Amino acid sequence: MWIKPTKGGVIITVWLQPRAARAKIIGLYNDSLKIAVTAPPLEGQANRQCLKILAKTLRIPPSSLKIIAGDTSRRKQIFISGVDCSDFIDIINYRSK
């Protein structure tokens, strides 16, 4: 499951594609939410851009998101506080088109 409810928010599994032509949320991929970023995977640049894209899409402050696993991997787990599963899915489906 790519999204799990937790106390205070949700945990999502993300597949990150660095050095893409455009930064955007692509959709589901191998039981993860695929996000493309233009930043290279150096010194956390791709991770920061991923969190920025999610925060902007969800219209929440970047401080509400935290990478809890996979900091140096393409596959990451991100905790998002203050959002529930159904709202997250609705927002992603609506705003990533």
N, C-alpha and C positions, 0 to 999 in steps of 0.2 A: 504494500500500500504506500503510495507516495505522499499521503497526508495523514497525520494522526492528531487527534485532539489531545491536548494536555491541559493541566491546570494553568490558567492564565493565557492560553493561546493555542497555537498549533505548531507542529514540527513538520516541515516539508522536506522531501528528498529532491535535490536539484542535480541535474547533469549540466555542467558548465562547459560551454564551447568558447575558449578564448580565441582572440585574433580573428573574429568573424568580420564580415564586410559591414554588417549593421548590428547594433545592439538592440535586442528585443527578446520577448518571451515567445518561444516557438510553440510550445505545447507539450503534450505527454510523449515520453521517449523512454523505453525500457523501464517502466514503473517509476519514472522520475519526471519532474517538470524541467524541460530543457530550456535553458536560457543562453542566448548567444551574447557575447560581449566583444567589443573591439579591442579592449586592453590585452596586453600580453600577460602570461601567467608568471610574472616576475614581481617579487617583493609585495605580494598581496594586491597588485593592481586589478587583476581580474575579479578577485573576491570583492573588493570595494565597489567596483562597477556593478557587479551582480546585486549587491545589497541596495545600491542606489536605484537600480531599475525596479526592484521589488518595492522599495519604499515609495517611489514615485507612482507606480501603478496602483498601489494600495492606498495612496494618499495618507501615509503615516510617517512619523519621523524616523530617520535611519537608526536612531538609538533603540527602536522597538524590534530590531532584527539582530540576530547573533548567530554566527556559524558555530555550531556545537560539535560537529564532526566533519572530517574531510578537508581541513584547511589547506592541505597541499595536494589534494586529489580533485579530479573532475567531478566526482560524485560527492555531494555535500549534504549535510543535514543542517537545516536552518530553523531556529526557533523564532517565531513571530508572536510577540505579545499583543494582547488586546483584540485578537481576531479569532472567530470560530470557523470551523471547516466549511460550512455551507456558504457563509459570507465570502470567504477566501475564494472558493471555487466560482461563485457568481461573479465576483470582481475580476478575476483572471480571465474568465470566459468573455466577459463584456469588454474589458479594456485592452485586451491583447489582440483584438481583431484588427 
